[in-house]
Amino acid sequence: MDRRTFLTSLGALALGGWRWNRPTSFYPEILLGQTYPYELPSLPYPYESLEPAIDTQTMKVHHQGHHASYVSNLNKALAELPSLQQVPLEELLARIDKLPASHRTAIRNQGGGHWNHSFFWPLLSPKTQEPSLALQKRLSSEFGSWNAFRGQFLDTAARLFGSGWTWLIKTPAGKLQIITTPNQDNPLMPYAEVQGTPVLGVDVWEHAYYLKYQNRRTEYLSALWSLLNWEKIESLIG
Ligand SMILES: [Fe+2]
């Protein structure tokens, strides 16, 4: 089924007394394309391969503990909602405010957690990469310079209060913008300050760094920056 046919059928899907309407303003790109039952994806590299920036124990707990728990709890919530089981996760999150109130918070937190971490792992790479000149030029044109972009992104992540994520998104108008979301929210959700397609996401929960860095979040962020998979990020920007 192509995307247009799929979305047409989705638009006609009646869900428990209300209709699943296609969004009028924001149309999420289907980046993961997963539906229920969700599975914990394998990491694209060994746990120990991000040492010393991210230690092996943190990677194991983060993936096998935290991420696995989001998957399991998301499946529990959707097991009770058969009519939503074939809707891609991106679509559920883009219209989270339209989901049944009884399950909305569970899908927001657990579904957001699963989507965010599935998106995050491939953005890291054990192989140190330099952003291409084309990518540097693109980001410089939007943020003034490459260093301005780096500074603004890391500063935004460092200042995020509590647990959440820092994102580079592509807006529906094609602009690149840095935003944050609390908890496991993400830019696909209507709760985001600007809805858009994520092209980079950084986990700023303490569980991502506390074992090694304790309260030194800026050190974690600097180390993480050295692991970013710029080739992947550039392909997402398109
Ligand atoms: Fe996390």
Residues whose N, C-alpha, C, O or C-beta is under 5 A from the ligand:
A	BS01	LIG	D203 W205 A208
